[in-house]
Amino acid sequence: MNTKLKIGVLFGGRSAEHEVSLVSAASVINALDKSKYDIVPIGITKDGRWLSVVNAIQLLKEHAPIEQLPEHVLLPDPRKQSLVNISGAFPQNAQKIDVIFPVIHGTFGEDGTIQGLFELADIPYVGAGVLGSAVGMDKIIAKQLLENAGIPVAPGISFLYSQFPGHEKEYVARIERKLKYPCFVKPPNQGSSVGISKAHNKKELIAAIHLAGEYDRKILVEKAVNKPREIEISVMGNDEPIVSLPGEIVPSNEFYDYDAKYVDGKSSAHIPAKLPKPVIKKLQECALKAYSILDCSGMARVDFLVQRNGKIVLNEINTIPGFTSISMYPKLWEASGISYSELLDRLIGFAVERYAAKKKLKTVYTPKSDWYKE
């Protein structure tokens, strides 16, 4: 009797972080214990087609023609809990999935949308739920919640990009008055620093806002912290999460942009970060508090900016952090005594644990009388 869990590893997607996702997924698949799990690769193309074949990662990496390959979909039907081939006239070859491990970074993967599909399909999944994913993804909403809870964040201004054209002078003047230069301009629902710019003057600010507007309907402008150390903390768990040791990123560019993260290979990481014990304790406590406030579960990486005087600023939280061979999330856990494969085991365990807890909740209410039939 086969007692292995069937793990659907989901990657790719309609996201600016599509390529990063492919590398993360390859690392996850390689590290999963094959004696415990049967792995079902599920790739999503940039135009949203679902593909489940053994070499799906390679096909997406090479942009190979896939028109003749079967197309799959996860049914939003709790009775099935299956991935189904929809290439023919009728759905066929249903493949039951025990747990979904999403490794889709950014839009349509980390923002609560696909988590809603998992909920409808009634399948356990790794990572935050719909709410935690959505608020964690939106830097503006997350910032407001964290600030209201007393967690230090960088001063910022947000607005709809559609309001900017025709009112550039007013917005620029407001930003210059409140934040001054340099400042960071961000599309709040992107990750991997896609669409983020550091503006040092008015010309750069305007160009940065237009660039961010290519990736999001909203714009977030934040005051730059002066020469900060970039510190990251990994968190995992459900109701009683734990934190890792901190790690420090030393970016190869002026800030930790996409190229510095993935392309030039010149950025370095110091694990564990050399920080005073009181600062480490404060970072860990703040990471746990943020994790709870934003209703996270399963996993997250919390990124901080630490100033020379020891003051901290929470920069952002990532509910589906990178899982590449150079990613900080697994490396921080390795430094904290948890291997990559054990980390994956724990994350899958947390998914099953949360699912079991939710199944105990009532979703149907029986009224005293059938009033609605009258």
N, C-alpha and C positions, 0 to 999 in steps of 0.2 A: 504494500500500500504506500503510495506516494504522499508523504506528509509535508512536503515542501510548500512554502508559501509562494504563490505566483505574484511576482512583483512587476507591475507595469511602470517602467521608467520612461517618463514623458519629457521630451526635449524639442528644441527648435523654436517654432512658433512665429507669430506675426509680431515681431519685436525687433527693436534696434539692437538688442543683445542676442540675436539669433545665433551668431557664430560662437559667442562665449558659452552659450547653453550647450552647444554640441561638444565642446571640450569638457565642460563639467560633467555631462552625461557619460562620456567615455570613461572618465575617472571613476564615477559611481559604479558603472557596470563592471569595470575591471576589479573593483574592490569588494563588491558584494560576494558573500560566501556562497559558492555554487552548491555546497552540500546542504544549505538551508533554504535556498531560494531558486525557483525557476524564473528566469528573467524574460520579460516581454518588452522589447524595445518598441517605443511608440514615438515616431517622429512626426512633427507638424511642419509643413513647408511654410515659406514666407507668405504664401497666399492662403494658408489655412487648411490645406489638405492633410488628412491623417494617414500615416503610412506605418504599417507594422510588419516589418521583415527583419531578418537577422542583421543585415548590413545597412539598416536605415540611417545610421549616423554617417557612414561613408557616402551614401547616396546624396544626403543633404549637403555634406561638405563639398562634394564634387559638382553639385548642381546637375546631377545626372538626370536624364529623361526618365520619368516614372509613370507616364500616362498609361502604360500597359500593366502596371502593378495594381493589385487589389487595393481599394480604398476602404478605410476603416473608420468607425465612429464609436464613441462611448455612449451607450444608450442612457438617456435620462429616465430609466425605468428601474425602480428599486427591486423589482422581481427578477431582473436579469443579472445585474452586477457584471456586465459583460462588455467586451470589445467585439464589435460585429463587423463583418465584411459586408459592405453595402454596394459592391461593384455591380452585382447582378440586378435582376428585376426585383428580387426580394432579399431582405437581410438573411445572411447565412453564416455558418461556421462561427457561432458565438463562442468566444473564449473568455471564460470566467477569470476575473482579476480579484485577488485577495486584498492587495494594497497598492495604491498608486504612489509613486515617488516622483513628484514633479520637479524637474530641474529646468524650468522655463523662467528665465530672468526677465523682469520688465513687464510690459503691457501684455494683456491676455494670458498671463501666467502667474504673475506675482501680485496682481491687483484685485483679487477676489472673484474675477469672472469665471475662471476655470474651476476654482474651488466651489463655486455654486453648482457647476455641473457635477462635480464629485458628490456633493450633498444630494442632488437629485438622483444620482445613480446609486446612492447608498453604499458607497465604497470607502473604506478607511483610506486616508491619505496623509502623507508626511507634510508637516509645516502648519502654519497658521490657518485659521478658518476664514470664512468670507469677510467678516468684519475686520479682524486683525490684519489680513492681507490688504484690504482696501485702504484702511487708514494708515498702515505702514508705508504703502506705496505713495500716497499723496503727501508730499513733504509739507504742504501748507496746512493740511488738516492735522497731521502728526505734530507739527510745530505748535499749533494752537493748543492741542491737548496736553502736550508736554509742558508748555509754558504755564498753563493754568494749574498744573500740578506742582509747580515750583522747580522744575528741572531747567537748568540754564541752557538757553539756546541763543544763537546769534540774532541780533536785531535784524528785522527784515520788513519788506513791503511786498505785497502780492496784488495782482490785478489780472483781469482778463486781457489776453493779447488783442482781442478785437477792439478794445477800448483805446489801444495805444496809437494807431494811425490817426493823424489829425489832431492829436493831443500830446505830441511828443514833448513839447516844451514844458507843459505842466507836469508830466510824469518825471522827466529828467530833473526838473527843479526840485520836486519833492524828494527824489532819491538823493540828490546832492545835498539837500538840506538835512535830511535825517540820517543818511548812512555815510555820505562822503565817499571818496575813493581811497583805496581800491575796494571794489565790491564784486560779489559773485552773482551771476545771472543764471538761473536754472529753469529748465522745464520740470515742474514738480513731480511728474509721473514717469520719469525716466530713471534708469540706473546706469552703472558703469561710466558715469560722468558724461554720457552722451548728451550733446547739446549744451553743456555747461561752459561758460566763459568767465574769465577774470577781467574785469574792466578797470582801466587805470585813468580813463578820461571820458569826456562826453561822447566823442566819436566811437570809442570802443564800446561804451554802454549801449548806444543805439544799435550798433551792429550786433551786439550780444543778445539784445532783446528780440531782434528779428530772427536770429539763429534759433533761440529757444522756442520762438513761436512756430517754427517748422516742426517741432516735436510735441507741442502741447498747446491746448487752448488757454492755459493759465501760465502766468509768469511769476517766479519768485526771485526777488533780489535781496541778497543778504550782505551785511557788513562783513568785510574780510577781517578775520582774527589775525593780529600781528604776529608773524613768524611762529605759528603753532607747531607743536609736535602732533602728528596724526596717529592716534592710538585706537586700537580696535579690541573689542571684547566679544567672545562668543558666548551665547546663551542657549541652553536646551532644556526641555522639560515641559510639563503641562501645568498642573496646579502648584508644584513645588520645583521650579526651575533651578538650575545650577549655572554658575559662570566659570569661564576659563581664566587663565592668566592673561594679562594684557600683552598685545604685540604692537610694535611700532613700525609704521611704513615710512621709509625715506624716499619720496618720489624723485624720479629723474628729471621731471619738468617743474615748472614754477608751482604747479599744484598736481594732484594725483588724477590726471585726466586719462582718457581712454588709452592713448598711446603709452603713457607711463605704466598703466596697469597691465596691458596685454601685448604691446607691439615691440617696443624697443628693448625690453629685457634688462634695462639698466636700473630700475627701482630696486631697493633692497628692503628686507624685513629683519627687524631685531626681535627675536622671540626667546625668552620673555623680554618685554620692554624694561629698560632700566629706569625705574621710577621709585620715589620714596614710598614706603609702605602705606602711609596715610592717604596718599594720592591713589594708589592701587585700590585700597579699600573703598574710597569714595567713588571711583570709576565703576567698580563691581556693584556697589549698592545702587548707583544711578542706573546701570544697565538693567538690573533686575526690576527696578521701579518702572522704567520705561517699558519693559517687556510686559509688565502687568497692566499698565495704564492703556496700552494700545491693544490689549486683548490678544497677545501673541500666544502661540503654543507650538510645541514641537521644536522649533529652532529659530534663531535669528542672530544676526551679527550687528552689534551696536558700535557706531563709529563716533569717536570724540576728537575734539581739538583741545590740546592741553597747552596752556600758556606758561611762560617762564616762571611766573609767580605761583604756579600750581593750580590756578583756577581752570575749571573745565567747562567746555561747551559741548553739548550733544549735537553732533552734526546730522546724523540720520540713522535710521534702522533699516536693515535689509532682512525681509522675512524668507527669502530664498537666496541665501548668500552663495557666492561662487564655490564650486567644488572641483576646480581644476587642480593640477598637481602643485601649483604655486599659490593657491587660494588660502587666505588667512583663516577662514572658518575651521577647516580640518586641521591646519597646522597648529592653531592655538590649542585645540583639544589634544593633539599629539604631545605638545609641550606640557599639557596638564595631566598626562598619563593615560589618555584614551586613544587607542589606535584608530586609524581610518575605518577599518572593517568593523571594529566594535562600535564606533560612532554611528555607522549606518544601521547596525543592529538595534541600537538604542532608539534611533529616530523612528525606525519601523515599529518598534515596541510602543513608543509614545503615540503613534498613529492608531494602533490597535486599541490602546488603553483609552484614548479619547473617544473613539468610536463606540466602545463598549459602554462608556459612561453616558453617552448621548442616547444610546439605544434604550436605556432604562427610563428615559424621560417620556412622558405621555405626549402624544401628538394628536390625539383624538379626544374630544369631549362629548359625552353622552348627556343630552338634556333630559329633564324630567318627563317631558312629553314631546311627541313628534309635531311640534307647533308649525314647522315649516311645510308640513304636508297638508295643512288645513287650507 
